[in-house]
Structure formats: C-alpha cells, structure tokens
Amino acid sequence: MIISNLDKAKVLNQALPYIQKYNKKTVVIKYGGNAMVNEKLRKAVISDVILLSLVGINVVLVHGGGSEITDMTKKLNIETKFINGLRYTDENTIDVVQMVLAGKTNKDLVNLIGLQGGSAIGLSGIDSGLIKAKKLEENGVDYGYVGEITDINIKPVIDLLENGYIPVIATIAQGIDNEPKIDANDIAIGKEKSAVYNINADTAAAEIAIKLKAEKLILLTDIKGLMADVKDEDTLIPVVKISEVEDLKNKGIISGGMIPKVDCCVSAINGGVNRTHIIDGRIQHSILIEMLSDEGIGTMFIR
C-alpha cells in the first residue's frame, strides 16, 4: 500500500498534541512475548522506543526473556517446569536466567537500540540494588529462586533518563539476604547465603513505574487486550475502570494468565501511575498507535 505525502502529513499532525502532552513525561514499557522473538516486531518496537525518546518522552524498557531462557535450558539439558504459571527456578536455572537476561538478552536490546540510532544503557535489578527481593512464599508452594520485590532503588534509572539514555532493565533481583547481618552493637557479623532472584517482568515494570511516578505503564502481550469473550477478538474491552476489576473477575472475564497482568495494572494506578495499558505486541508499531494516535489500541485501565 502506497501512502501519499498528504496522508503522512495528517498522521504527523494527529501525533503532535500527544507529543506535546507526553513531553518530559515518563512511560514504562514491559517488553516480552512475540514482540521479542519475531524479527520484524522486534525492530518495530525498538524504532518506536527510539522515536518516543527523540521527541522528548522518557522511555524505560523493562524486559523478560522467557523463550530465550527456555531455549538455553534445553541446550544445557535442564528441565523446565512451571508452577501456577511461574517458572520453577532451581540453582541451575537461576544461573541460566541471570546469564540470559542480564547478559545476552539485555545487551542484544541495547545493541539494537544503538544500531538504530538510539542511546541506551542496560541494567539488571542487581545493579546498585535497583530491584531487591526476598524469596516468594505463597501458600506453602516452593518456586525456588523466584523473588517477591521488597524495594526499588530508582536513582540509577533517573540518572540515565536525565542524561538522555533509554534504561533497558533485566528483571533479576538482588536478594535481601545478600545484606550483612548486624548485631546489637551495629557490627556486621557476616552474610547469609548470597541469592539472586528471578522476578516477574510485569510486576517489576509496575513497581518501577510507581517509583518513577510514570504517566503510563504499557504491557506488551500476545493478545489483543482484555476481551469479554477470550475466543472472540471483536469483544475487546477498550477501557476498564479499576473499580470494575473485581466484578470482571467474578464474571470470569478476567481469568487465568490475565489476572496477574490486570493486577499489575491496578497496582500501578493505585500507586500513582496515571494510565496503564495491555496492548497487542503482535501488531507492528502498537506502541506508537497507543501513544500518538486518537484511536489507541488494546485495553486501557483508568482510575
């Protein structure tokens, strides 16, 4: 399809008020799913992120990497097991998670941003104690080295944004049991066993967005958004008030894997984020469609 110069001008003109609205505001994007695996989608996401940054929007990219972790565990003959939707992370698996997320995946994304003309610096939750966590304990279920966030040190992220960089964050966390024990006389008496924890990327993105007082949190997923009938994409619900969420859960509209994603959106809004979105990462330039067009895309959660 050939787009005329006039049509291109109209698109840019429609984007102008949104560029003005979000100038110097912060948007946190959780990046995962097919948009990380498919080459065309990956390039589209990276170009969207760079464009938003160049027009004065502070962009923070928080990424997972489940498929790459699974690929590596297969190569190393490490069993992959999920419990209640979370990857069981034993000592061998956490080594792979740290190696893949903080190493290959994170640096591949930073490199791709650089190759397309952007400026990015990669971080993991371990750097400067960006993400601290304790072992996740839930109804007596053992998930191994899966963590529950206890604190976010947002300063390194702010420092990068203020210096014009796009922070790219891998969601592994520093275990709080890495910190020294202190006796009654404030003397360090040693450390417990060091731990690194695997963190759910949606949860990490929400907590980071709260700390940054972000304008938006956007979760890229492999579905169109929240639908009244999960089998019918024409039943997309474009806007949900967080006061409606419990009723939608009771009706079974929010169910399964959508529950934790919606909970992250609700948590972010309750924490001060203005808008949260679940959008379809399978559509090229879905981030720009949401951020800079009248139509938007996916499901938006509001106060």
PEZICOR-V246090 format. One record per pair of residues at least 6 apart in sequence whose ideal C-beta (glycine too) atoms are under 8 Angstrom apart, sorted by the first residue. I is the first residue (numbers start at 1). GAP is how many residues later the second one is. D is the distance in whole Angstrom. If there is no record, write none. Layout:
# PEZICOR-V246090
i = (I;I)
gap = (GAP;GAP)
d = (D;D)
This chain:
# PEZICOR-V246090
i = (14;14;14;15;15;15;18;18;18;19;19;19;19;22;22;22;22;22;22;23;23;23;24;24;24;25;25;25;25;25;26;26;26;26;26;26;26;26;26;26;27;27;27;27;27;27;27;27;27;27;27;28;28;28;28;28;28;28;28;28;28;29;29;29;29;29;29;29;29;29;30;30;30;30;30;30;30;30;30;30;30;31;31;31;31;31;31;31;31;32;32;32;32;32;32;32;32;33;33;33;33;33;34;34;34;34;35;35;35;35;35;35;35;36;36;36;36;36;36;36;37;38;40;41;41;41;42;43;43;44;44;45;45;45;46;46;46;46;46;47;47;48;48;48;48;49;49;49;49;49;49;50;50;50;50;50;51;52;52;52;52;53;53;53;53;54;57;58;59;60;60;60;60;60;60;60;60;60;61;61;61;61;61;61;62;62;62;62;62;62;63;63;63;63;63;63;63;63;63;64;64;64;65;65;65;65;66;68;68;68;69;69;69;69;69;69;70;72;72;72;73;73;73;73;74;76;76;78;78;78;80;80;81;81;82;83;83;84;84;85;85;86;86;86;86;87;87;87;88;88;88;89;89;89;89;89;89;89;90;90;91;91;93;93;93;94;94;94;94;94;97;97;97;98;98;98;101;101;101;101;102;102;102;102;102;105;106;106;106;106;106;106;107;109;109;109;110;110;110;110;113;113;113;113;114;118;119;119;119;120;120;120;120;121;121;121;121;121;122;122;122;123;123;123;123;123;123;123;123;124;124;124;124;124;125;125;125;125;125;125;125;125;125;125;125;126;126;126;126;127;128;128;128;129;129;129;130;130;130;130;130;130;130;131;131;131;131;131;131;131;131;131;131;131;132;132;132;132;132;132;132;132;132;133;133;133;133;133;133;133;133;133;133;134;134;134;134;134;134;134;135;135;135;135;135;135;135;136;136;136;136;136;137;145;145;145;145;146;146;146;147;147;147;147;147;149;149;149;149;149;150;151;152;152;152;152;154;154;154;156;157;157;157;157;157;158;160;160;161;169;169;171;171;171;171;171;171;172;172;172;172;173;173;173;173;173;174;174;175;175;175;175;177;177;177;177;177;178;178;178;178;179;180;180;180;180;181;181;181;181;181;182;182;183;200;202;202;202;202;203;203;205;205;205;206;206;206;206;206;206;206;206;208;209;209;209;209;209;209;210;210;210;210;210;213;213;214;214;214;215;215;215;216;216;216;216;216;216;217;217;217;217;217;217;217;218;218;218;218;218;219;219;219;219;219;219;219;220;220;220;220;220;221;221;221;221;221;222;222;222;223;223;223;224;224;224;224;225;225;225;225;225;225;225;225;225;226;226;226;226;226;226;226;226;226;226;227;227;227;227;227;228;228;228;229;230;236;236;237;237;238;238;238;238;239;239;239;239;240;240;240;240;240;240;241;241;241;242;242;242;242;242;242;242;245;245;245;245;248;249;249;254;261;262;262;264;265;265;265;265;266;266;268;269;269;269;269;269;275;275;275;276;276;277;277;277;277;277;278;278;278;279;279;279;279;279;279;280;280;280;283;283;286;286;289;289;289;290;290;290)
gap = (278;279;280;273;277;278;273;274;275;36;37;38;273;30;34;35;193;194;269;32;33;34;32;33;34;32;33;189;190;191;31;32;33;34;135;183;186;187;188;189;25;30;31;32;33;187;188;189;190;191;264;32;34;177;180;181;184;186;188;189;190;20;30;31;32;33;176;189;191;258;32;33;34;171;172;174;175;187;188;189;190;14;30;31;32;33;78;189;250;31;32;33;34;169;188;189;249;187;188;189;248;249;7;188;247;248;6;7;9;10;185;246;247;6;27;28;29;31;32;69;30;244;244;240;241;243;70;69;73;240;241;175;236;242;63;66;67;70;72;69;238;237;238;239;240;10;12;64;69;117;238;63;66;67;68;116;237;7;235;236;239;6;65;66;113;64;234;103;107;97;101;106;107;109;148;149;152;154;48;59;105;106;107;108;107;109;139;142;143;146;38;42;43;46;105;106;107;108;138;37;107;137;35;36;40;105;21;32;36;37;18;24;27;28;31;32;10;24;27;28;6;7;20;23;6;16;20;14;15;18;7;13;6;7;6;58;60;54;57;172;175;50;57;60;114;6;59;111;55;56;58;8;54;55;56;57;108;109;54;55;53;54;51;52;105;50;51;102;103;104;48;75;101;26;74;98;23;69;70;71;20;22;24;68;70;65;16;17;18;62;63;64;15;11;13;59;10;11;12;58;6;7;53;55;6;48;45;46;47;45;46;47;48;39;44;45;46;47;46;47;48;7;33;34;37;44;45;46;47;6;45;46;47;48;6;7;8;44;45;46;47;48;49;74;79;46;47;48;70;29;25;27;28;22;24;45;22;23;24;26;27;39;44;18;20;21;22;40;41;42;43;68;73;76;17;18;19;20;21;41;42;43;44;14;15;16;17;40;41;42;43;64;66;13;14;16;41;42;43;63;10;11;12;13;40;60;62;7;10;11;12;61;11;50;51;52;53;51;52;53;26;28;50;51;52;24;50;54;55;58;26;25;55;56;58;59;54;57;58;11;10;12;51;54;55;54;6;7;6;35;39;27;28;29;30;33;34;24;25;26;27;23;24;25;26;31;22;23;19;20;21;22;14;15;16;17;18;13;14;16;17;12;8;9;10;11;7;8;9;10;11;6;7;6;60;17;58;59;62;57;61;12;14;59;11;58;59;61;62;65;67;70;6;7;8;59;62;64;67;57;58;61;62;63;59;60;54;59;60;58;59;60;57;58;59;60;61;75;47;48;51;56;58;59;60;58;59;61;69;72;42;45;46;57;58;59;60;59;60;61;66;67;40;57;58;59;60;58;59;60;7;55;57;9;12;56;74;11;12;13;53;54;55;72;73;74;10;11;14;22;27;28;32;36;52;73;6;8;9;10;26;7;9;25;6;25;62;63;16;62;58;60;61;62;60;61;62;63;8;22;59;60;61;62;60;61;62;23;24;27;28;59;60;61;9;17;21;56;6;6;10;8;17;16;39;12;11;12;13;36;10;35;8;6;7;32;33;34;25;26;27;24;25;13;21;22;23;24;20;21;23;7;8;11;18;19;20;6;17;18;6;14;11;12;6;7;8;6;7;8)
d = (8;6;6;8;4;7;6;5;8;5;7;8;7;8;8;5;6;8;7;7;4;7;6;8;7;6;7;8;4;8;8;4;8;7;7;8;5;7;4;6;7;6;7;6;7;6;6;4;8;6;7;5;6;5;6;4;7;5;7;5;7;7;7;7;5;7;8;5;7;7;5;8;8;6;6;8;4;7;7;5;6;6;6;7;4;7;8;6;8;6;4;7;7;6;6;8;8;6;6;4;5;8;6;5;6;5;4;7;8;5;5;3;7;6;7;7;7;7;8;8;6;8;7;7;7;6;7;8;8;4;5;7;7;7;7;5;6;6;7;6;8;6;8;4;5;5;6;7;7;6;7;6;6;6;4;8;7;5;7;8;6;5;6;8;5;8;8;5;5;6;7;7;5;7;6;8;7;8;7;8;6;7;5;7;5;6;6;6;4;6;8;6;7;6;7;7;6;7;6;8;6;4;6;5;4;8;7;5;7;6;7;8;6;6;5;7;6;5;7;5;8;5;6;6;7;8;7;5;6;7;7;8;7;4;7;6;6;8;7;6;7;8;5;6;7;7;7;7;6;5;8;6;7;4;4;5;8;5;5;7;8;7;7;7;8;7;4;6;8;6;8;6;5;8;6;6;7;4;7;6;8;4;7;5;6;7;4;8;7;6;8;4;6;7;7;5;5;7;4;5;7;4;6;7;7;6;6;5;7;6;4;7;5;6;5;8;6;7;5;8;7;6;6;7;8;6;7;5;7;7;7;4;8;5;3;8;8;7;7;6;5;4;6;6;7;6;7;5;7;6;6;7;5;8;5;5;7;5;8;6;7;7;8;6;8;6;8;7;8;4;7;6;6;8;7;5;4;8;7;6;5;8;5;3;6;5;6;4;7;6;7;4;6;6;6;5;7;5;7;8;8;8;6;7;8;7;7;5;5;6;4;8;8;7;7;5;6;6;5;8;5;7;3;7;5;7;6;6;7;5;6;8;5;6;8;5;7;4;6;8;5;7;7;8;7;7;8;5;7;7;7;8;4;7;5;4;8;6;7;6;6;7;4;8;5;8;7;8;7;3;6;6;8;4;7;7;5;7;8;5;7;7;4;7;7;5;7;5;6;7;7;6;7;5;7;6;6;6;5;8;6;6;7;7;6;4;7;5;4;8;8;8;8;8;4;5;8;5;8;8;6;3;6;6;6;8;8;5;8;7;5;7;7;7;5;7;7;8;8;7;5;5;8;4;7;8;5;6;7;6;6;7;7;8;7;5;7;6;8;3;7;8;7;6;7;7;6;8;6;6;8;8;7;5;5;5;7;5;7;7;5;7;7;8;4;4;7;5;6;8;7;7;6;7;6;4;6;5;5;7;8;4;6;6;4;8;8;7;8;6;7;8;6;7;7;5;8;6;7;8;6;7;5;7;8;6;7;8;5;5;7;6;7;6;7;6;6;8;5;7;7;5;6;8;7;8;4;8;7;4;8;7;5;8;6;6;7;6;6;7;6;7;5;6;6;7;5;7;5;5;8;5;7;5;5;3;8;6;7;6;7;7;5;7;7;7;5;5;5;7)
